[in-house]
Amino acid sequence: MGIVKKNAYKNTLITYTGMVIGYINLVLLYPIYLSTKEYGLFNLIGGIAILYSIIASLGIPNIIARYFAYHRTEDREHKGFMHWAAMVSLIGFIAATLLFIVFKPIIVASYIQKSPLFLKYYYYLIPLTFFTICFNFLEMTGRVIYQTVFSGLLKDVLLRLFTTAGILMLAVKWIDFQGFIILYVFINFLVSVMLLISIAASKKISIKLKRQSISKINSKELITYGLYTLISTTIYVLLQKVDIIMLSSMSGLSEQGVYSFFFNIAVVIGVPAQALSRTTYQIVTDSWKSKDMPTIAGLYYKTSIIQLVVGLLLFIGIIINRDNLTGILHKKEYSDHFNVFIIIGLGFLVDITGGLNTAIIAASHKYRLAMGFVITSGVVCVILNYLLIPKFGGAGAALAYLITMTAFNLGNWFYIKVRFKMQPFHYKHLLAVAIALVSFFVGKYFWRMPNLYLDIAVRSGVTTLIYILMTYYLHISDDVNEKVDSVLKRVATINKRN
């Protein structure tokens, strides 16, 4: 347990460090040093590579997570399980790559008119996807042998730092954009090799293999499970990436680049919710096991109100700094389309205010419905993008996301309310929105500082202070109040010591 706790602390630090580096890359460096077309292309390549790798892996990472414990042996050969998994991954990659090459004319036809630049980099996706599959395979291998820290360091920190170095090399004209893409592919290769060396050095996986071992593996059971998780994972990721894929095809890379910029900014609204869900999901699972419905209902409400409170603060914090943000970028394309952020941000707010709705269904005996909701949402999202992008461009993709998230969460909310007789909403949700509106107007019309960065600090600080004070005195959330009280007590203790 000590090892798990120690690794958890390290992984948390690594995750947040990587998040800061990634945010600097996506929101500051890329928009400044890449054109909107190049920014759009980079996002498109990354999105397709993720989908390509998930499909090609045939669900192997999920299979490893679920079944490694049943094949673990002291001789480190693990009954040939890891060799079998690597073999299936390779077969999946080869099959998917053949399809990727065979269907190139159809794919090309979708992008040749609006995004011809993509065609130049089409085959770069093959090595990038291969290294992505390798890293995902090795990362999951590291997890099951309790080697999680180094893989997290590579993925969340070093990969992003190397990419930062690449974009700075582009900025000083040491390389051009094509060189940057080649370097990015090489960086993915490099981190995969480093992770392979780390796992090999742990000596917890043996390269040796007895021929008869693989033949004893129940391939049918494992593949069936892998394909089931493959479908749900692919649709979930498609739901996250379908907008940039369709927008690139229907409106062009420049439009998609602007959209992706604002989407990457809006992602920060959902980060606290992701961290909270990792902590609470196991509690929901255990509560279902003991049929402790009051605990589930309590968590449902608490996560909803906390996530709304934090999300609203982040949302208005970005909006009041609109001029500062566009002032840093010095690009009219972004300032003219800020409404895209507002629409996407509302989509994230709707999603996080749903609280643990998806987790509650997924952890219950009705868990198959969770996949049904995701599949339905994916279909709805594709249809909406198809209808709205031609009329509104990036704003259309943003509307499709907002409508999809609203429908998805309403569907989950309605089912849980009817089936399990619980729902998370309270009049305090409306109070939180009112507080956000008051804080927004104060921040928006606060006098402007002479320095851009000073203005960001002062404007954000004043808005946050008013928001927290009103949230505290109106007692919107017990958890928020407890946290504020805890901080005040620490400050008081420090002052007494001094």
HELIX and SHEET records of a PDB file:
HELIX    1   1 GLY A    2  TYR A   23  1                                  22    
HELIX    2   2 ILE A   24  LEU A   29  3                                   6    
HELIX    3   3 TYR A   30  TYR A   33  1                                   4    
HELIX    4   4 THR A   36  SER A   57  1                                  22    
HELIX    5   5 ILE A   60  HIS A   71  1                                  12    
HELIX    6   6 HIS A   78  GLY A   80  5                                   3    
HELIX    7   7 PHE A   81  VAL A  102  1                                  22    
HELIX    8   8 LYS A  104  TYR A  111  1                                   8    
HELIX    9   9 LEU A  117  LYS A  120  1                                   4    
HELIX   10  10 TYR A  122  TYR A  124  5                                   3    
HELIX   11  11 LEU A  125  VAL A  144  1                                  20    
HELIX   12  12 VAL A  149  GLY A  152  1                                   4    
HELIX   13  13 LEU A  153  LEU A  158  3                                   6    
HELIX   14  14 LEU A  159  ALA A  171  1                                  13    
HELIX   15  15 PHE A  177  SER A  202  1                                  26    
HELIX   16  16 ARG A  211  SER A  215  1                                   5    
HELIX   17  17 SER A  219  MET A  250  1                                  32    
HELIX   18  18 LEU A  253  LYS A  289  1                                  37    
HELIX   19  19 MET A  293  ILE A  320  1                                  28    
HELIX   20  20 ARG A  322  LEU A  329  1                                   8    
HELIX   21  21 LYS A  332  SER A  335  1                                   4    
HELIX   22  22 PHE A  338  THR A  353  1                                  16    
HELIX   23  23 ASN A  357  ALA A  363  1                                   7    
HELIX   24  24 ARG A  368  PHE A  392  1                                  25    
HELIX   25  25 GLY A  394  PHE A  420  1                                  27    
HELIX   26  26 TYR A  427  LYS A  444  1                                  18    
HELIX   27  27 LEU A  452  TYR A  473  1                                  22    
HELIX   28  28 ASP A  478  ARG A  497  1                                  20    
END                                                                             
